[in-house]
């Protein structure tokens, strides 16, 4: 029995992906999943299959970049005995094996133009012709999900990817954002992986000190979730005292110093805090809009990233970590919610909301005790 997979994360971006998965699971339309290497495109494909009506059928996965052209054709469509060297028996292909279920074709952008033509013919007719056979097999019932880290429209423009195939595959499009664009998911994913590997190696789940967490959250993660998973495994194996300090982190995580606008010097800190408080009061008390008070000065380089982060932190303290309420408090229309989050992520000004959800409850209890 296949172990169910889950989508780990709390960010608005990953919740949006999860909603798209639900929509895709309700139908049999072809799905194209895009995103950088290591973001979890296969997880998305497995969830679509797992939540859909074909979940009782097979899920066949193939990495199109892992096979030379001639072998990929044989693996997809099957072959007849004697059709080439080492073809000692008839063999059915993965498309036949996926009948009644789903086939997930990863890195479809690596296919040659010849293989693209063969795939397009299958998508149009549902028919399979094994390598070395002179007859076609009856149509198979297969849902096709594909993925790529490449920008296929650019390859279409360069004539290295067929335009007709692109539009056949791109019925439902799900873009998985890179990890650096959803940094609030990093502590959640790290905790998930640490627990998994601690269980695998029968080790104690290590505690990550706050300073080490900051380095991990600030790191760019070029390898995305796959790289974070590898780092978590390394930390479980190397941690001896049950604590993950900065010294225990890989060199690539710690060698990049934070940008100057990300960390205020001791002399600048009070000024930045005062500026942020003034901006917050203008919006919260005087009805000014975030777009005019913060966004425009930031784009004009009159405010730094740290200014914006401090304003957002003050707002999250007031809304107890609720970004939707923050949009209202900063006098933006509700439909600006996604635009607001996209701005924060694009310029690395997003602040994780989780810690703000616990502090107010504790403050409320303290207030109740003090006024009792």
URFENRA-V254145 format. One record per backbone hydrogen bond with DSSP energy under -1.0 kcal/mol. NH is the residue of the N-H (numbers start at 1). CO is the residue of the C=O. If there is no record, write none. Layout:
# URFENRA-V254145
NH;CO, NH;CO
This chain:
# URFENRA-V254145
15;11, 16;12, 17;13, 18;14, 19;15, 20;16, 21;17, 22;18, 23;19, 24;20, 25;21, 27;24, 31;144, 32;172, 33;146, 34;174, 35;148, 39;36, 44;40, 45;41, 46;42, 47;43, 48;44, 49;45, 50;46, 51;47, 55;52, 57;54, 60;102, 62;104, 64;106, 66;63, 72;68, 73;69, 74;70, 75;71, 76;72, 77;73, 78;74, 79;91, 80;131, 82;87, 83;80, 87;84, 88;86, 91;79, 94;75, 95;76, 97;93, 98;94, 99;96, 100;141, 101;98, 102;58, 103;143, 104;60, 105;145, 106;62, 108;147, 110;107, 111;108, 116;112, 117;113, 118;114, 119;115, 120;116, 121;117, 122;118, 123;119, 124;120, 125;121, 126;122, 131;78, 133;130, 137;128, 140;126, 143;101, 145;103, 146;31, 147;105, 148;33, 152;150, 155;151, 156;152, 157;153, 158;154, 159;156, 160;155, 161;155, 166;162, 167;163, 168;164, 169;165, 170;166, 171;169, 172;30, 174;32, 176;34, 181;178, 182;179, 185;182, 186;183, 189;185, 190;186, 191;187, 192;188, 193;189, 194;190, 195;191, 196;192, 197;193, 198;194, 199;195, 200;196, 201;197, 203;198, 207;242, 209;244, 213;209, 214;210, 215;211, 216;212, 217;213, 218;214, 219;215, 224;221, 226;38, 227;223, 228;224, 229;225, 230;226, 231;227, 232;228, 233;229, 234;230, 235;231, 236;232, 237;233, 238;234, 239;235, 244;207, 248;245, 249;246, 253;250, 254;250, 255;251, 262;259, 263;259, 269;265, 272;268, 273;269, 274;270, 275;271, 276;272, 277;273, 278;274, 279;275, 280;276, 281;277, 282;278, 283;279, 284;280, 285;281, 286;281, 288;282, 290;330, 293;289, 294;290, 295;290, 296;291, 298;294, 299;295, 300;296, 301;298, 302;297, 306;261, 308;304, 309;305, 310;306, 311;307, 312;308, 313;309, 314;310, 315;311, 316;312, 317;313, 318;314, 319;315, 321;316, 326;322, 327;323, 328;324, 329;325, 330;326, 331;328, 332;327, 336;333, 337;334, 340;336, 341;337, 342;338, 343;339, 344;340, 345;341, 346;342, 347;343, 348;345, 349;344, 356;353, 357;354, 359;355, 362;358, 363;359, 364;360, 365;361, 366;362, 367;363, 368;364, 369;365, 370;366, 371;367
